[in-house]
Amino acid sequence: MKSFLQLKYRAYIKKILMTKRFFILLLSVTVSVFAFSQAGTGVYKFLDLPVSSRLAALGSINVSLHDNDINLAFQNPALLTSETNNVIGLNMANYLADIKFGSAVYGKNFGDKNYFALGIQYIDYGLFKETTDLNQVIGEFTAKDMALYIMYARPITDKITVGATLKPVYSVYETYTSYGFATDAGVSYNDSANLFSAGLVLKNMGTQLKGYYSEDGVQHLEPLPFDIQLGLSKKFIHAPLRFSLTLDNLQHWDLNYESTNQSTDNLTSTTTTSKIGFVDMAFRHVIIAAEFIPTKNFYLTVAYNDRRQQEMSMSGFKSGAGFSFGGGIKLYKFHVGFGMTQFQVGNYAYQFSISTALKDFRL
């Protein structure tokens, strides 16, 4: 009887300790999220650029699409699968003013449940002339940003996979350099029987280790663009259509640069100011995408990013800002993709991707 009471007492104490440990963990995460949510937009904003043509076509963000596309792991490391083993992906985009950005990724699995990938993301702003205050050319300089992605994922059930990414970041603008590191933590849920998948990611948790400049001998450090993203994807059983709903910046409600909208009448030059309403602000967190996928080797995509449309809208000027388009096809042993989206009113950025499984080339 005494032995039984001792065991019961120990089990009760263990339960209390586990509850306390869980509470401390939950409190730590909550405090961290709150702290990051006050950080603003942050530095190293190139990390928000779409790394592949498909992601560009999907509205730049998608954390839920479970389609064995290794480029999707840049968005959510938990989207690595057994099918991304020995797959290589290359992506390039023609941005604004001849700016180039792109990425490369390679997946390698170890065992049945250890999914790895190594990737790099970069943006090259081109070559600039260095001049004096009298406009005399004295040289040239470059500006670049780059990040290394070390990704790992592991399934914990038949439907749930967890993953994490470590991202060392390096940035150089002429003689101004900065480096830091960021981490992503994600989870993916995939119900293949019902053609439904979901994903949740905490992106860009980390710090800037060296700022671009110092103030009174102290490094001027800026926050990283932390973001909480949640997504759902659903394919129809009897139709070649799949829809995705993605919510971003869930840690920060007000996404506008100002708390009001301003519009100017070109005829009277009068400015009208209106406060951004609840529904308007809510939709700025939403990205909607639709895919037409008649076969496994072909897709067409269209997406709408409401925040991009709202921020790029101009009175008296019609624009397709907010909408993005793309498609992909498998040619021989290569998957080729194309995407187009607007990052500036009236100008489209074009993105190209190619990926292949190295195992397909074995004799």
C-alpha positions in Angstrom: 0.0 0.0 0.0 2.8 2.4 0.9 4.6 1.6 -2.4 1.4 2.3 -4.3 1.0 5.7 -2.6 4.6 6.6 -3.3 4.2 5.8 -7.0 1.0 7.8 -7.1 2.7 10.7 -5.3 5.6 10.7 -7.7 3.3 10.6 -10.7 1.4 13.6 -9.3 4.6 15.6 -8.7 5.8 14.7 -12.3 2.5 15.9 -13.7 2.9 19.3 -11.9 6.5 19.7 -13.1 5.5 18.9 -16.7 2.7 21.4 -16.4 5.0 24.0 -15.1 7.6 23.3 -17.8 4.9 23.6 -20.4 3.7 26.9 -18.9 7.2 28.3 -18.9 7.7 27.2 -22.5 4.4 28.8 -23.6 5.2 32.0 -21.7 8.6 32.2 -23.3 7.1 31.8 -26.8 4.4 34.3 -26.1 6.9 36.9 -24.8 9.2 36.3 -27.8 6.3 36.7 -30.3 5.2 39.9 -28.6 8.7 41.3 -28.6 9.2 40.5 -32.3 5.8 41.9 -33.1 6.9 45.3 -31.9 10.0 45.2 -34.1 8.5 46.7 -37.3 9.4 45.7 -40.7 13.1 45.0 -40.0 16.3 44.7 -41.9 17.3 42.1 -44.6 14.0 42.6 -46.4 15.2 40.6 -49.4 14.3 37.5 -47.3 10.7 38.3 -48.2 11.2 38.0 -51.9 9.7 34.9 -53.6 12.6 32.5 -54.2 11.0 30.6 -57.2 8.6 31.3 -60.1 5.9 29.2 -58.5 6.0 31.1 -55.2 5.9 34.3 -57.2 2.8 33.1 -59.0 1.2 32.1 -55.7 1.4 35.6 -54.4 4.9 35.4 -53.0 4.0 33.4 -49.9 2.7 29.8 -49.5 3.4 27.7 -46.4 0.8 24.9 -46.9 1.2 23.5 -50.5 2.3 19.9 -50.1 3.5 19.1 -53.6 7.0 17.7 -53.4 8.4 21.0 -54.8 11.8 21.5 -53.1 11.6 25.3 -53.6 8.6 25.4 -51.2 10.9 24.5 -48.4 12.4 28.0 -48.5 8.9 29.1 -47.2 8.3 26.2 -44.8 11.1 23.7 -44.0 8.4 21.2 -43.0 7.5 20.9 -46.7 10.6 18.8 -47.3 9.5 15.2 -48.1 11.0 11.9 -49.2 10.4 13.0 -52.8 12.8 16.0 -52.4 15.8 13.7 -52.0 18.5 14.4 -54.6 16.5 17.1 -56.2 18.2 20.3 -57.3 16.4 23.6 -58.0 17.7 26.8 -59.7 15.7 30.1 -59.8 16.4 33.5 -61.3 14.4 36.7 -61.5 14.7 39.9 -63.5 13.8 42.5 -60.9 13.5 46.3 -61.3 16.2 48.5 -62.8 18.2 45.4 -63.9 18.4 44.1 -60.4 18.8 40.4 -60.3 17.8 38.0 -57.6 17.5 34.2 -57.3 18.2 31.1 -55.4 19.5 27.5 -55.6 18.7 24.5 -53.4 19.6 20.8 -53.1 17.8 18.2 -51.1 19.4 15.2 -49.4 17.7 12.7 -47.1 19.3 10.4 -44.5 17.3 7.4 -43.6 13.5 7.3 -43.9 12.7 10.3 -41.7 15.5 12.8 -41.9 15.0 15.3 -44.7 17.8 17.8 -45.3 18.3 20.6 -47.8 20.9 23.3 -48.5 20.0 26.5 -50.3 21.2 30.0 -51.0 19.2 33.1 -51.7 20.8 36.3 -53.1 20.0 39.7 -54.6 22.5 41.7 -56.7 21.7 45.4 -57.1 24.3 45.8 -59.8 27.3 48.1 -60.3 27.2 51.8 -59.1 29.4 54.7 -59.9 31.2 56.3 -57.0 31.4 60.1 -57.2 32.5 63.0 -55.2 30.2 65.9 -54.1 31.3 67.6 -57.4 30.0 64.7 -59.4 33.5 63.4 -60.3 33.6 59.7 -60.9 36.3 58.1 -58.7 35.4 54.5 -58.9 32.7 51.9 -58.8 31.1 49.7 -56.1 28.5 47.0 -55.7 25.6 46.1 -53.4 24.5 42.6 -52.6 22.5 40.6 -50.0 22.7 36.8 -49.5 21.5 34.2 -47.1 22.4 30.5 -46.6 19.6 28.1 -45.9 20.3 25.0 -43.8 17.0 23.1 -43.7 15.9 20.0 -41.8 12.5 18.3 -41.5 11.2 15.2 -39.8 7.7 13.5 -39.9 6.3 12.9 -36.4 3.1 11.2 -37.6 1.7 10.0 -40.9 0.2 13.5 -41.5 2.4 15.9 -39.5 5.9 17.0 -40.3 8.0 19.6 -38.4 11.0 21.5 -39.7 13.5 24.2 -39.0 15.9 26.4 -41.0 19.1 28.1 -39.9 19.9 31.2 -42.1 23.2 33.0 -41.8 22.8 36.4 -43.6 25.5 38.6 -45.2 24.9 42.1 -46.7 27.3 44.5 -48.3 26.6 48.0 -49.7 29.8 49.6 -50.8 32.0 49.8 -47.6 29.0 49.1 -45.3 28.7 45.5 -44.3 26.4 43.6 -42.0 25.8 40.0 -41.0 23.4 38.2 -38.8 21.4 35.0 -38.5 17.8 34.0 -38.7 15.8 30.8 -38.0 12.5 29.5 -39.3 10.3 27.0 -37.5 7.5 25.3 -39.3 4.9 22.5 -39.2 3.0 20.9 -42.0 -0.2 18.9 -42.0 -1.0 16.8 -45.0 -4.2 14.7 -45.4 -3.6 13.1 -48.8 -6.8 11.1 -48.7 -8.9 14.3 -48.6 -6.4 16.4 -50.7 -6.0 18.9 -47.9 -2.9 20.4 -46.4 -2.0 23.2 -43.9 1.1 24.9 -42.7 2.3 27.2 -39.9 5.6 29.0 -39.9 7.5 31.4 -37.6 9.9 33.1 -39.9 13.1 35.2 -39.5 13.6 34.8 -35.7 17.1 36.0 -35.0 19.3 39.0 -34.7 21.7 41.2 -36.6 25.1 40.5 -35.2 26.9 43.4 -37.0 25.1 46.5 -38.1 25.9 48.6 -41.1 27.4 51.4 -38.9 28.2 52.3 -35.3 27.1 55.1 -33.1 29.5 56.2 -30.4 31.4 53.0 -30.8 28.2 50.9 -30.4 26.8 48.8 -33.2 23.5 50.1 -34.6 21.5 46.9 -34.7 18.1 46.6 -36.4 15.4 43.9 -36.0 14.8 41.2 -38.6 11.5 41.0 -40.5 9.8 38.5 -38.2 6.6 37.0 -39.6 4.0 34.5 -38.6 2.3 32.8 -41.5 -0.5 30.3 -41.7 -1.9 28.6 -44.8 -4.5 26.2 -46.1 -4.6 24.3 -49.4 -7.4 22.2 -50.8 -7.7 20.3 -54.1 -11.1 19.2 -55.5 -11.4 15.5 -55.8 -13.3 15.5 -59.1 -11.9 18.7 -60.6 -8.3 19.8 -61.6 -8.4 22.8 -59.2 -6.6 23.6 -56.0 -7.1 26.7 -53.9 -4.8 28.2 -51.2 -5.5 30.7 -48.5 -2.5 32.2 -46.8 -2.4 34.6 -43.9 0.8 36.6 -43.1 2.0 39.0 -40.5 -0.3 37.5 -37.9 1.9 39.0 -35.2 1.1 42.5 -36.3 -2.4 43.8 -37.1 -1.7 47.3 -38.6 0.2 46.7 -41.9 -0.2 50.2 -43.4 2.5 52.8 -43.3 -0.1 55.3 -42.1 -3.3 54.6 -40.1 -5.3 56.4 -42.9 -5.7 56.3 -46.6 -5.2 59.5 -48.6 -6.5 60.1 -52.2 -6.1 63.3 -54.3 -8.5 64.6 -56.9 -6.3 65.6 -59.9 -8.9 68.2 -61.0 -9.5 70.1 -57.8 -6.2 69.1 -56.0 -8.1 68.3 -52.9 -7.0 65.5 -50.6 -9.4 63.2 -49.0 -8.4 61.2 -45.9 -10.2 58.1 -44.8 -9.4 55.8 -41.9 -8.6 52.2 -42.8 -11.5 50.0 -41.7 -11.4 46.6 -39.9 -12.3 44.6 -43.0 -9.8 46.4 -45.2 -7.0 45.8 -42.8 -8.0 42.1 -42.3 -7.8 41.5 -46.1 -4.3 43.0 -46.2 -3.2 39.9 -44.3 -4.7 37.6 -47.0 -3.3 36.0 -50.1 -5.6 33.9 -52.3 -4.3 31.5 -55.0 -5.9 29.2 -57.5 -4.2 26.5 -59.5 -5.3 24.6 -62.6 -3.5 21.2 -62.5 -4.9 18.8 -65.1 -1.8 16.5 -64.8 1.1 16.1 -62.4 3.4 17.6 -65.1 1.5 20.8 -65.8 0.0 23.7 -63.8 -1.3 27.3 -64.2 -1.6 29.6 -61.3 -3.2 33.0 -60.5 -3.1 34.7 -57.1 -4.2 37.9 -55.5 -2.3 39.7 -52.8 -4.6 42.4 -51.3 -2.0 44.3 -49.4 0.2 44.7 -52.5 -2.8 46.0 -54.4 -3.8 48.5 -51.8 -0.3 49.8 -51.4 0.3 50.2 -55.1 -3.1 51.6 -56.1 -2.9 55.1 -57.6 -5.8 57.5 -58.3 -6.6 57.6 -62.0 -4.3 54.8 -62.9 -5.4 51.2 -63.6 -2.9 48.6 -62.6 -2.7 44.8 -62.2 -0.8 45.2 -58.9 -1.8 42.6 -56.4 -2.3 39.9 -59.1 0.4 37.4 -60.0 0.5 34.7 -62.7 2.6 31.7 -63.6 2.8 28.2 -64.9 5.0 25.2 -65.1 5.6 22.1 -67.2 7.8 19.0 -67.1 10.0 18.7 -70.2 11.9 15.4 -70.4 13.5 15.2 -66.9 13.2 18.9 -66.0 10.5 20.9 -64.3 10.4 24.4 -65.9 8.4 27.2 -64.3 7.6 30.9 -65.1 6.1 33.5 -62.9 5.2 37.2 -63.1 4.2 39.7 -60.5 4.3 43.5 -59.8 6.6 45.0 -57.2 6.2 48.4 -58.8 3.2 50.0 -60.4 3.2 49.3 -64.2 6.3 47.1 -64.1 6.2 43.3 -63.9 9.1 41.2 -62.6 9.6 37.9 -64.4 10.9 34.8 -62.7 12.2 31.5 -64.1 12.8 28.2 -62.4 14.2 24.8 -63.3 14.5 21.7 -61.1 15.3 18.1 -61.6 15.8 14.9 -59.7 19.4 13.6 -60.1 18.2 10.0 -59.7 16.5 10.4 -63.1 19.9 10.5 -64.7 21.2 7.3 -63.4 22.0 4.7 -66.0 
